[in-house]
Amino acid sequence: MHDVEVIEDTGAAAAVLDPVRARLLGELAVPASAAELSTRVGLTRQKINYHLKALEAHGLVELVEERRHGGITERVLRASAVSYVVSPAAVSASAADPDANDDHLSAGYLVALAGRLVREVGALARRADAHGKSLPTLTIDTQIGFRSAADRAAFADDLTAAVLELAARYHHDDGRPHRLVVAAHPRPEENR
């Protein structure tokens, strides 16, 4: 089971966004059969099986074991990941492109950049997983409180200078290219 799975297929996105199927995926963090899920969520086993087949067709659930009870085989499934992120590529072929936005200080640019990050890292993670390798990444996530717009602007200038200096020091034209994204946004009220 993966920690996070990035969904790029439109059909898989539709399947995972269906409320019943989303609930089943949540329940399948712990492997279960259709009969066990039926008891947990209050739907008939037949309805559960219908939804599980749709999830299985998109690779969102996986077979853990088969149990024989007389002439009946009970299939035990689990979710393919702990959580899912739907890539903008699954929603539209015309996903937001950060290169199409000249205002690098706008929310639209930041969202388009985040979408590209999800698409690219999702594809790289799938490729690495298919080859039994890990994907080397670096993430820095912190919080900072600015007393004024002037402090925020000064911080942005200092951070830009520091990042450009580090990039110049470690960049080699013949090296493997990496993307470096540094972003800042106000923290939403509900997360404080």
ZADREN-180804 format. One record per residue: residue number from 1; residue in three letters; x, y, z of N, C-alpha, C, O in turn. Coordinates in Angstrom, 2 decimals, m for minus. Atoms other than C-alpha are relative to their C-alpha. Layout:
<recs>
REC     n   res      n.px      n.py      n.pz     ca.px     ca.py     ca.pz      c.px      c.py      c.pz      o.px      o.py      o.pz
REC   NUM   ala         X         Y         Z         X         Y         Z         X         Y         Z         X         Y         Z
...
</recs>
This chain:
<recs>
REC     n   res      n.px      n.py      n.pz     ca.px     ca.py     ca.pz      c.px      c.py      c.pz      o.px      o.py      o.pz
REC     1   met      0.85     m1.18      0.00      0.00      0.00      0.00      0.90      1.24      0.00      1.80      1.37      0.83
REC     2   his     m0.75     m1.24      0.09      1.39      3.40     m1.03     m0.52      1.01      1.03     m1.66      0.92      1.47
REC     3   asp      0.45     m1.07     m0.88      1.27      6.42      1.27     m0.97      0.92     m0.73     m2.07      1.19     m0.25
REC     4   val      0.81     m0.89      0.81     m0.09      8.70     m1.46      0.07     m0.47     m1.44      1.14     m0.80     m1.94
REC     5   glu      0.05      0.36      1.41     m1.21      7.83     m4.97     m0.56      1.19     m0.77     m1.62      1.73     m0.43
REC     6   val      0.45     m1.10      0.86     m1.52     10.51     m7.65     m0.80     m0.60     m1.15     m0.29     m1.44     m1.89
REC     7   ile      0.90      0.53      1.02     m4.46      9.80     m9.95      0.02      0.92     m1.21     m0.29      2.11     m1.11
REC     8   glu     m0.05     m0.79      1.23     m4.02     10.95    m13.55     m1.06     m0.43     m1.00     m1.33      0.30     m1.96
REC     9   asp      1.01      0.52      0.91     m6.69      8.85    m15.26     m1.37      0.58      0.35     m1.77      0.60      1.51
REC    10   thr      1.30     m0.62     m0.22    m10.08     10.53    m15.72     m1.00     m0.97      0.63     m1.75     m0.59      1.53
REC    11   gly      0.92      1.00     m0.56    m12.01      7.32    m14.99      0.31     m0.30      1.45     m0.60     m0.43      2.27
REC    12   ala     m0.39      0.25     m1.39    m10.03      6.65    m11.82     m0.36      1.19      0.88     m0.79      1.02      2.02
REC    13   ala      0.37     m1.19     m0.76    m10.61     10.26    m10.72     m1.49      0.00      0.29     m1.91      0.30      1.41
REC    14   ala      1.45      0.05     m0.20    m14.36      9.87    m11.24     m0.35     m1.07      1.04     m1.23     m0.86      1.87
REC    15   ala      0.28      1.08     m0.96    m14.30      6.59     m9.30      0.34      0.42      1.42     m0.44      0.16      2.34
REC    16   val     m0.43     m0.36     m1.35    m12.39      8.00     m6.33     m0.80      1.18      0.56     m0.89      1.34      1.78
REC    17   leu      0.78     m1.14     m0.46    m14.55     11.14     m6.19     m1.46     m0.34      0.28     m2.18      0.48      0.86
REC    18   asp      1.35      0.45     m0.32    m17.81      9.17     m5.98     m0.08     m0.18      1.52      0.77     m0.84      2.09
REC    19   pro      0.05      0.06     m1.48    m18.95      9.51     m2.32     m0.01     m1.41      0.58      0.66     m1.67      1.58
REC    20   val      0.04      1.38     m0.52    m19.74      5.80     m1.83      1.36     m0.66     m0.17      1.87     m1.30      0.75
REC    21   arg     m1.30      0.63      0.26    m16.49      4.68     m3.42      1.09      0.63      0.84      2.00     m0.07      1.30
REC    22   ala     m0.98     m0.66     m0.87    m14.50      7.27     m1.49     m0.11     m0.57      1.42      0.90     m0.79      2.08
REC    23   arg      0.20      0.59     m1.34    m16.02      5.89      1.73      0.57     m1.40      0.06      1.22     m1.78      1.04
REC    24   leu     m0.54      1.37      0.03    m15.15      2.33      0.70      1.53      0.02      0.02      2.15     m0.81      0.70
REC    25   leu     m1.47     m0.10     m0.02    m11.55      3.37      0.00      0.50      0.31      1.41      1.50     m0.24      1.86
REC    26   gly     m0.37     m0.30     m1.39    m11.38      4.87      3.48     m0.11     m1.21      0.90      0.74     m1.45      1.75
REC    27   glu      0.20      1.22     m0.79    m12.76      1.68      4.99      1.06     m1.05     m0.31      1.43     m1.85      0.55
REC    28   leu     m0.95      1.03      0.43    m10.27     m0.40      3.00      1.44      0.31      0.36      2.37     m0.31     m0.17
REC    29   ala     m1.33     m0.16     m0.59     m7.29      1.02      4.86      0.33     m1.28      0.76      1.49     m1.67      0.89
REC    30   val     m0.09      1.32     m0.63     m7.92     m2.22      6.74     m0.64     m0.98     m0.98     m1.81     m0.81     m1.34
REC    31   pro      0.57      0.94      0.97     m8.40     m5.17      4.35     m1.34     m0.57      0.47     m1.54     m0.85      1.65
REC    32   ala      1.34      0.50     m0.32    m12.00     m6.40      4.16     m0.62     m0.64     m1.23     m0.21     m0.37     m2.36
REC    33   ser      0.79      0.60      1.07    m14.40     m8.47      2.10     m1.25      0.85     m0.22     m1.55      1.75      0.57
REC    34   ala      1.25     m0.72      0.27    m17.62     m7.19      0.54     m0.99     m0.22      1.14     m1.71      0.71      1.52
REC    35   ala      0.93      0.28     m1.11    m19.58     m8.90      3.34      0.37      0.83      1.23     m0.52      1.36      1.89
REC    36   glu     m0.44     m0.79     m1.15    m17.49     m7.17      6.03     m0.30      1.48     m0.23     m0.75      2.17      0.69
REC    37   leu      0.29     m1.39      0.31    m17.84     m3.80      4.27     m1.49      0.29      0.07     m1.91      1.37      0.50
REC    38   ser      1.45     m0.15     m0.04    m21.58     m4.33      3.96     m0.47      0.28      1.43     m1.32      1.14      1.65
REC    39   thr      0.34     m0.19     m1.40    m21.84     m4.58      7.74      0.46      1.37      0.49     m0.26      2.04      1.24
REC    40   arg     m0.57     m1.27     m0.45    m19.61     m1.52      8.27     m0.73      1.22     m0.55     m0.96      2.19      0.18
REC    41   val      0.54     m1.21      0.63    m21.25      0.87      5.80     m1.51     m0.04     m0.22     m2.10      0.97     m0.59
REC    42   gly      1.45      0.07      0.10    m24.83     m0.38      5.72     m0.56     m0.08     m1.41     m1.71      0.31     m1.64
REC    43   leu      0.48      0.26      1.36    m25.10     m1.23      2.01     m0.02     m1.50     m0.24      0.66     m2.26      0.44
REC    44   thr      0.06      1.45      0.30    m25.97     m4.59      0.50      1.34     m0.46     m0.56      2.09      0.32     m1.15
REC    45   arg     m1.23      0.58      0.52    m23.11     m6.90     m0.39      0.08      0.15     m1.51      1.16      0.36     m2.06
REC    46   gln      0.02     m0.14      1.46    m24.21     m6.71     m4.04      0.42      1.42     m0.42      1.19      1.58     m1.37
REC    47   lys     m0.39     m1.39      0.32    m23.90     m2.89     m4.08      1.48      0.22      0.29      2.18      0.87     m0.47
REC    48   ile     m1.42     m0.11     m0.35    m20.55     m3.12     m2.34      0.85     m0.62     m1.11      1.82     m0.02     m1.56
REC    49   asn     m0.75      0.68      1.07    m19.32     m5.62     m4.95      0.02      0.83     m1.28      1.04      0.90     m1.96
REC    50   tyr      0.09     m0.86      1.20    m20.51     m3.32     m7.76      1.04      1.12      0.08      1.77      1.37     m0.88
REC    51   his     m0.94     m1.11     m0.17    m18.48     m0.41     m6.37      1.45     m0.50      0.09      2.36      0.15     m0.43
REC    52   leu     m1.36      0.54     m0.09    m15.46     m2.58     m5.55      0.54     m0.38     m1.37      1.73     m0.18     m1.65
REC    53   lys     m0.44      0.34      1.36    m15.33     m3.84     m9.14      0.44      1.24     m0.76      1.43      1.21     m1.49
REC    54   ala     m0.37     m1.25      0.66    m15.25     m0.26    m10.39      1.34      0.52      0.54      2.19      0.97     m0.23
REC    55   leu     m1.27     m0.44     m0.59    m12.45      0.63     m7.95      1.15     m0.90     m0.43      2.25     m0.43     m0.71
REC    56   glu     m1.03      0.96      0.41    m10.53     m2.52     m8.85      0.38      0.19     m1.46      1.55      0.04     m1.82
REC    57   ala     m0.26     m0.22      1.43    m10.85     m1.78    m12.59      0.98      1.15     m0.21      1.69      1.19     m1.22
REC    58   his     m0.90     m1.15      0.11     m8.94      1.46    m11.98      1.24     m0.15      0.87      2.01      0.80      1.01
REC    59   gly     m1.19      0.24     m0.81     m6.30     m0.10     m9.72      0.00      0.70      1.34      1.06      0.90      1.93
REC    60   leu      0.08     m0.73     m1.27     m7.56      1.70     m6.62     m0.12     m0.93      1.20      0.09     m0.51      2.34
REC    61   val     m0.01      1.03     m1.05     m8.02     m1.52     m4.62      0.78     m1.19     m0.53      0.89     m1.39     m1.74
REC    62   glu     m0.78      1.17      0.39     m5.93     m4.66     m4.61     m0.38     m1.20      0.85     m0.78     m1.07      2.00
REC    63   leu      0.34      1.25     m0.67     m6.52     m8.27     m3.71      1.06     m0.35      1.03      2.26     m0.36      0.73
REC    64   val     m0.90      0.39     m1.07     m5.01     m9.30     m0.38      0.02     m1.52      0.15      1.07     m2.14      0.26
REC    65   glu      0.11      1.46     m0.10     m6.31    m12.85     m0.14     m1.37     m0.46     m0.46     m2.31      0.34     m0.58
REC    66   glu      1.28      0.62      0.31     m9.06    m15.22     m1.17     m0.26     m1.07      1.05      0.61     m1.89      1.36
REC    67   arg      0.38      0.97     m1.03    m10.91    m17.24      1.47     m1.08     m0.89     m0.57     m2.03     m0.40     m1.19
REC    68   arg      1.01      0.96      0.47    m12.87    m20.37      0.65     m0.93     m0.35      1.15     m0.49     m0.70      2.25
REC    69   his      1.05      0.39     m0.94    m16.15    m21.01      2.47     m0.92     m0.94     m0.77     m1.81     m0.49     m1.49
REC    70   gly      0.79      0.96      0.78    m17.65    m24.20      1.08      0.27      0.20     m1.47      1.42      0.11     m1.90
REC    71   gly     m0.16     m0.23      1.43    m18.25    m23.51     m2.61      0.14      1.45     m0.37      0.12      1.79     m1.55
REC    72   ile     m0.07     m1.43      0.26    m17.91    m19.75     m2.24      1.42      0.51      0.30      2.04      0.12      1.28
REC    73   thr     m1.29     m0.64     m0.21    m14.72    m17.73     m2.60     m0.24      1.45      0.39     m0.85      2.22     m0.36
REC    74   glu      0.12     m1.37     m0.50    m14.59    m14.55     m0.54      1.31      0.73     m0.29      2.38      0.26      0.09
REC    75   arg     m1.17     m0.79      0.34    m12.20    m11.90     m1.84      0.20      1.09      1.04     m0.74      1.82      1.37
REC    76   val     m0.35     m1.02     m0.97    m10.44     m9.67      0.68      0.86      1.04     m0.73      1.90      0.71     m1.31
REC    77   leu     m0.68     m1.08      0.72     m9.35     m6.30     m0.72      0.48      1.07      0.97      0.04      1.15      2.11
REC    78   arg     m0.42     m1.19     m0.75     m7.52     m3.22      0.51      0.24      1.13     m1.00      0.42      0.89     m2.19
REC    79   ala     m0.26     m1.16      0.85     m7.03      0.27     m0.84      1.45     m0.06     m0.48      2.32     m0.58      0.22
REC    80   ser     m1.37      0.01      0.54     m3.97      0.72     m3.04      0.88      1.06      0.66      2.11      1.01      0.53
REC    81   ala     m0.76     m1.07     m0.65     m2.95      3.80     m1.02     m0.74      0.48      1.25     m1.94      0.27      1.40
REC    82   val      0.60     m0.58     m1.20     m3.55      5.49      2.31     m0.83      1.22     m0.39     m1.90      1.45      0.17
REC    83   ser      0.73     m1.18      0.48     m4.62      8.66      0.48      0.26      0.21     m1.48      1.20     m0.35     m2.05
REC    84   tyr     m0.05     m0.23      1.44     m5.15      9.93     m3.04     m0.01      1.50     m0.28     m0.64      2.27      0.44
REC    85   val      0.00     m1.37      0.49     m4.46     13.18     m4.87     m0.36     m0.09     m1.48      0.26     m0.83     m2.23
REC    86   val      0.39      0.00      1.40     m6.21     13.86     m8.17      0.82      1.07     m0.72      0.77      2.25     m0.38
REC    87   ser     m0.82     m0.91      0.78     m3.80     15.39    m10.65     m0.87      0.85     m0.91     m1.90      0.38     m1.39
REC    88   pro      0.74     m0.81      0.95     m5.03     18.30    m12.75     m0.07     m0.64     m1.39     m1.01     m0.37     m2.13
REC    89   ala      0.01      0.68      1.30     m4.17     16.15    m15.78     m1.20     m0.93     m0.13     m1.65     m1.19     m1.24
REC    90   ala      1.17      0.89      0.04     m7.06     13.83    m14.83     m1.28      0.77     m0.25     m2.26      0.21     m0.74
REC    91   val      1.21     m0.81      0.12     m9.55     16.67    m14.88     m0.12      0.61     m1.38     m1.22      0.71     m1.93
REC    92   ser      0.06     m0.68      1.28     m8.60     18.36    m18.12      1.33     m0.10     m0.71      2.39     m0.01     m0.10
REC    93   ala     m1.22     m0.01      0.81     m6.12     18.08    m20.95      0.61      1.39      0.00      1.80      1.55     m0.27
REC    94   ser     m0.50     m1.37     m0.03     m5.82     21.84    m20.63      0.25      0.44      1.44     m0.19      1.51      1.86
REC    95   ala     m0.32     m0.33     m1.38     m4.54     21.78    m17.06      0.78      1.32      0.05      1.49      1.67     m0.89
REC    96   ala     m0.67     m1.29     m0.16     m3.24     25.10    m15.76      1.50     m0.14     m0.22      2.14     m1.05      0.31
REC    97   asp     m1.42      0.02      0.34      0.23     25.85    m17.10      0.67      1.23      0.62      0.33      2.35      0.25
REC    98   pro     m0.62     m1.17     m0.62      2.46     28.05    m14.93      0.76      0.87     m1.02      0.88      2.08     m0.82
REC    99   asp     m0.73     m0.77      1.01      4.44     29.09    m18.03     m0.91      0.96     m0.77     m0.42      1.90     m1.41
REC   100   ala      0.95     m0.87      0.69      1.27     30.70    m19.43     m0.40      1.22      0.83     m1.16      2.06      0.37
REC   101   asn      0.36     m1.08     m0.90      1.03     33.09    m16.47      1.24      0.85      0.30      2.20      0.37      0.90
REC   102   asp     m1.14     m0.89     m0.21      3.40     36.08    m16.39      0.07      0.58      1.40      1.12      1.05      1.83
REC   103   asp      0.05     m0.59     m1.34      2.30     37.22    m12.92      0.42     m1.05      1.03     m0.42     m1.77      1.56
REC   104   his     m0.53      1.01     m0.91      4.54     35.08    m10.71     m0.33      0.27      1.47      0.03     m0.52      2.34
REC   105   leu      0.43     m0.29     m1.37      3.11     36.75     m7.61     m1.49     m0.27      0.20     m2.02     m0.01      1.27
REC   106   ser      1.44      0.23     m0.08     m0.49     35.72     m8.36     m0.32     m1.38      0.58      0.49     m2.31      0.50
REC   107   ala      0.48      1.29     m0.50     m2.48     32.94     m6.72     m0.16     m0.99     m1.16      0.10     m2.18     m0.99
REC   108   gly      0.16      0.87      1.17     m3.22     31.57    m10.21      1.30     m0.67     m0.40      1.32     m1.85     m0.74
REC   109   tyr     m1.31      0.57      0.33      0.48     31.09    m10.89      0.39     m1.07      1.01      0.87     m2.14      0.64
REC   110   leu     m0.36      0.96     m1.05      1.03     29.36     m7.55     m0.81     m1.29     m0.13     m0.26     m2.38      0.02
REC   111   val      0.84      1.19      0.16     m1.91     26.99     m8.11      0.43     m0.80     m1.24      0.50     m2.03     m1.18
REC   112   ala     m0.46      0.69      1.21     m0.73     26.18    m11.65      1.34     m0.71      0.26      1.56     m1.82     m0.22
REC   113   leu     m1.28      0.59     m0.36      2.76     25.52    m10.27     m0.19     m1.23      0.88      0.48     m2.25      0.69
REC   114   ala      0.30      1.15     m0.86      1.35     23.23     m7.59     m0.57     m1.15     m0.82     m0.25     m2.31     m0.57
REC   115   gly      0.53      1.03      0.88     m0.59     21.36    m10.27      1.10     m0.69     m0.79      1.10     m1.91     m0.92
REC   116   arg     m1.13      0.59      0.74      2.58     20.87    m12.32      0.83     m0.88      0.94      1.28     m1.95      0.54
REC   117   leu     m0.75      0.78     m0.98      4.35     19.65     m9.18     m0.66     m1.35      0.24      0.01     m2.38      0.27
REC   118   val      0.74      1.26     m0.20      1.63     17.03     m8.57      0.16     m0.90     m1.21      0.44     m2.09     m1.07
REC   119   arg     m0.12      0.81      1.23      1.73     15.88    m12.22      1.39     m0.61     m0.12      1.53     m1.81     m0.34
REC   120   glu     m1.36      0.47      0.21      5.51     15.64    m12.42      0.46     m1.00      1.06      1.00     m2.05      0.73
REC   121   val     m0.45      0.90     m1.07      6.20     14.07     m9.02     m0.80     m1.29     m0.02     m0.26     m2.36      0.25
REC   122   gly      0.80      1.21      0.12      3.29     11.65     m9.47      0.54     m0.93     m1.07      0.66     m2.13     m0.83
REC   123   ala     m0.54      0.81      1.10      4.69     10.44    m12.80      1.37     m0.58      0.37      1.64     m1.75      0.11
REC   124   leu     m1.32      0.49     m0.41      8.24     10.20    m11.42     m0.10     m1.08      1.07      0.65     m2.06      1.04
REC   125   ala      0.17      0.99     m1.07      7.05      8.30     m8.33     m0.49     m1.33     m0.57     m0.02     m2.39     m0.15
REC   126   arg      0.48      1.24      0.62      5.13      5.78    m10.47      1.13     m0.71     m0.75      1.28     m1.93     m0.66
REC   127   arg     m1.11      0.59      0.75      8.17      5.25    m12.70      1.03     m0.62      0.95      1.49     m1.74      0.72
REC   128   ala     m0.95      0.53     m0.97     10.50      4.82     m9.71     m0.54     m1.27      0.65      0.18     m2.25      0.81
REC   129   asp      0.63      1.16     m0.63      8.04      2.40     m8.07      0.01     m1.20     m0.95      0.25     m2.33     m0.52
REC   130   ala      0.02      1.09      0.98      7.76      0.35    m11.27      1.38     m0.65     m0.15      1.48     m1.82     m0.52
REC   131   his     m1.36      0.53      0.10     11.55     m0.06    m11.23      0.56     m0.40      1.37      1.75     m0.71      1.49
REC   132   gly     m0.44      0.40     m1.34     11.70     m0.84     m7.50      0.99      0.97      0.63      1.81      0.58      1.47
REC   133   lys     m0.92     m1.00     m0.53     13.53      2.39     m6.74     m0.77      1.06      0.78     m1.99      1.18      0.65
REC   134   ser      0.63     m1.12     m0.69     12.86      5.34     m4.47      0.30      1.27     m0.79      1.27      1.34     m1.54
REC   135   leu     m0.15     m1.28      0.69     12.47      8.87     m5.77      0.67      0.99      0.94      0.12      1.30      2.00
REC   136   pro     m0.67     m0.96     m0.89     15.00     11.34     m4.30     m0.70      1.35     m0.07     m0.79      1.96     m1.14
REC   137   thr      0.65     m1.31     m0.08     13.16     14.46     m3.16      0.50      0.74      1.23      1.12      0.15      2.12
REC   138   leu     m0.31     m0.84     m1.16     13.68     17.31     m0.73     m1.20      0.90      0.20     m1.65      1.56     m0.73
REC   139   thr      1.13     m0.87     m0.30     10.84     19.12      0.97      0.29      0.79      1.27      0.73      0.23      2.28
REC   140   ile     m0.11     m0.86     m1.18     11.01     22.04      3.35     m1.38      0.63      0.19     m1.90      1.27     m0.72
REC   141   asp      1.31     m0.56     m0.30      7.75     23.04      5.00      0.08      0.65      1.37      0.28     m0.02      2.38
REC   142   thr     m0.09     m0.72     m1.26      7.78     25.69      7.66     m1.02      1.12      0.03     m1.75      1.35     m0.94
REC   143   gln      0.95     m1.10     m0.17      5.76     28.60      8.95      0.78      1.22      0.49      1.70      1.10      1.30
REC   144   ile     m0.65     m1.24     m0.43      6.81     32.21      9.37     m1.08      1.09      0.14     m1.99      1.17     m0.69
REC   145   gly      0.94     m1.10     m0.21      4.90     35.19     10.74      0.67      1.33     m0.32      1.69      1.66      0.29
REC   146   phe     m0.56     m1.31      0.36      5.58     38.59      9.13     m0.78      1.09      0.73     m2.01      1.06      0.76
REC   147   arg      0.66     m1.11     m0.70      4.84     41.74     11.14     m0.53      1.04     m0.97     m1.45      1.78     m0.64
REC   148   ser      0.43     m1.03      0.95      4.46     43.86      8.03      0.26     m0.47     m1.43      0.99     m1.43     m1.67
REC   149   ala     m0.24      0.28      1.42      4.35     43.81      4.23      1.47      0.28     m0.33      2.05     m0.40     m1.17
REC   150   ala     m1.42     m0.32      0.23      7.83     45.41      4.32      0.90     m1.15      0.44      1.87     m1.48     m0.24
REC   151   asp     m0.76      1.17     m0.46      9.17     42.47      6.37     m0.13     m1.15     m1.00      0.85     m1.82     m1.32
REC   152   arg      0.23      1.08      0.97      7.59     40.03      3.92      0.80      0.25     m1.28      1.40     m0.68     m1.82
REC   153   ala     m0.75     m0.34      1.21      9.15     41.86      0.94      1.50     m0.17      0.21      2.20     m0.68     m0.67
REC   154   ala     m1.43      0.14     m0.30     12.59     41.98      2.61      0.38     m1.48      0.07      1.42     m1.89     m0.43
REC   155   phe     m0.24      1.45     m0.08     12.35     38.26      3.40      0.05     m0.60     m1.41      0.94     m1.40     m1.71
REC   156   ala      0.03      0.53      1.36     11.43     37.53     m0.23      1.29      0.36     m0.74      1.83     m0.48     m1.47
REC   157   asp     m1.26     m0.41      0.64     14.46     39.51     m1.44      1.17     m0.83      0.52      1.98     m1.31     m0.27
REC   158   asp     m1.11      0.78     m0.59     16.83     37.75      0.99     m0.07     m1.47     m0.41      0.95     m2.08     m0.72
REC   159   leu      0.15      1.41      0.39     15.40     34.31      0.20      0.38     m0.19     m1.46      1.07     m1.16     m1.80
REC   160   thr     m0.34      0.09      1.42     15.68     34.93     m3.54      1.51      0.04     m0.20      2.06     m0.76     m0.96
REC   161   ala     m1.46     m0.12      0.12     19.32     36.01     m3.19      0.69     m1.28      0.49      1.62     m1.77     m0.14
REC   162   ala     m0.62      1.23     m0.55     20.15     32.97     m1.02     m0.20     m1.19     m0.94      0.73     m1.96     m1.17
REC   163   val      0.28      1.13      0.89     18.47     30.50     m3.38      0.80      0.13     m1.28      1.37     m0.86     m1.76
REC   164   leu     m0.77     m0.19      1.23     20.11     32.03     m6.47      1.49     m0.27      0.24      2.16     m0.83     m0.62
REC   165   glu     m1.42      0.25     m0.32     23.52     31.92     m4.75      0.26     m1.49      0.13      1.26     m2.00     m0.39
REC   166   leu     m0.16      1.45     m0.14     23.06     28.26     m3.79     m0.12     m0.71     m1.34      0.65     m1.63     m1.65
REC   167   ala      0.18      0.62      1.31     21.79     27.35     m7.25      1.24      0.21     m0.86      1.68     m0.72     m1.54
REC   168   ala     m1.20     m0.27      0.78     24.79     29.02     m8.88      1.19     m0.83      0.49      2.01     m1.28     m0.31
REC   169   arg     m1.11      0.76     m0.57     27.17     27.22     m6.51     m0.06     m1.49     m0.37      0.98     m2.10     m0.63
REC   170   tyr      0.13      1.43      0.19     25.77     23.71     m7.10     m0.43     m0.42     m1.41     m0.40     m1.60     m1.73
REC   171   his      0.45      0.33      1.35     24.48     23.90    m10.69      1.17     m0.40     m0.90      2.23      0.23     m0.88
REC   172   his     m0.95      0.43      1.02     26.39     22.01    m13.38     m0.80     m0.29     m1.26     m1.78     m1.03     m1.22
REC   173   asp      0.73      0.19      1.25     25.28     22.11    m17.00     m0.15     m1.46     m0.39     m1.13     m1.84     m1.03
REC   174   asp      0.06      1.42      0.35     26.04     18.39    m17.35     m0.64     m0.84      1.11     m0.64     m2.07      1.03
REC   175   gly      0.66      0.72     m1.10     24.19     17.47    m14.10     m1.43     m0.35     m0.34     m2.00      0.14     m1.31
REC   176   arg      1.40      0.37      0.20     20.77     15.88    m13.82     m0.88      1.16      0.47     m0.79      1.57      1.63
REC   177   pro      0.83     m1.14     m0.39     18.20     18.71    m13.85     m1.04     m0.35      1.07     m1.67     m1.41      1.02
REC   178   his      1.02      0.10     m1.04     15.98     19.14    m10.79     m0.79      1.31      0.01     m0.26      2.37     m0.32
REC   179   arg      0.79     m1.22     m0.21     13.12     21.57    m10.19      0.11      0.39      1.46      0.10     m0.46      2.35
REC   180   leu      0.05     m0.54     m1.35     13.28     23.79     m7.15     m1.15      0.98      0.04     m1.18      1.95     m0.72
REC   181   val      1.16     m0.86     m0.14     10.02     25.39     m6.11     m0.02      0.52      1.43      0.00     m0.25      2.38
REC   182   val      0.13     m0.64     m1.30      9.82     27.85     m3.24     m1.29      0.81     m0.06     m1.45      1.65     m0.94
REC   183   ala      1.29     m0.68      0.04      6.34     29.09     m2.43     m0.37      0.46      1.41      0.02     m0.15      2.41
REC   184   ala      0.53     m0.49     m1.27      4.68     31.10      0.30     m1.41      0.51     m0.24     m1.70      1.11     m1.27
REC   185   his      1.38     m0.50      0.05      1.03     31.86      0.97     m0.50      0.17      1.42     m0.02     m0.48      2.34
REC   186   pro      0.56     m0.13     m1.35     m1.00     33.05      3.92     m0.61     m1.32      0.46     m1.24     m2.04     m0.32
REC   187   arg      0.57      1.23     m0.56     m1.98     30.21      6.19     m1.50      0.21      0.20     m1.91      1.22      0.77
REC   188   pro      1.45     m0.15     m0.18     m5.78     29.61      6.11     m0.38      0.09      1.48      0.25     m0.53      2.33
REC   189   glu      0.49     m0.20     m1.37     m7.68     30.66      9.24     m0.28     m1.31      0.72      0.08     m1.45      1.89
REC   190   glu      0.41      1.24     m0.66     m9.01     27.13      9.94      1.19     m0.85      0.42      1.02     m1.79      1.21
REC   191   asn     m1.18      0.78     m0.36     m5.42     25.79     10.22      0.85      0.66      1.08      1.94      0.18      1.39
REC   192   arg     m0.81     m0.71     m1.01     m4.25     28.23     12.89     m0.23     m0.56      1.38      0.37     m0.09      2.34
</recs>
